Amino acid sequence: MDAAPYINDARAGQLILLGGVTGRDQPGYHDWKNILRDLGWLQYDHTIAGIVNTVGAGLMIMSFIWGACVLYLQYRNLDRRF
């Protein structure tokens, strides 16, 4: 999910990147712009960002569900001989 805003910014180049500059300030500095341009997918940056964000959110929800299932199974198997 953290990568989605940067992917979404590939064409616009308005976000401040780790070096303290934007993608417009220094051409060739925006990694996601370079990656998507080389793949020929730059025009799909908003769509890819939406997919990445959705997959990230789905993985987070699934991890909470998995954790709840593990806790429930551990609770059912507690030895209650304290």
Order of alpha helices (4+ residues) and beta strands (2+ residues): alpha-alpha-alpha
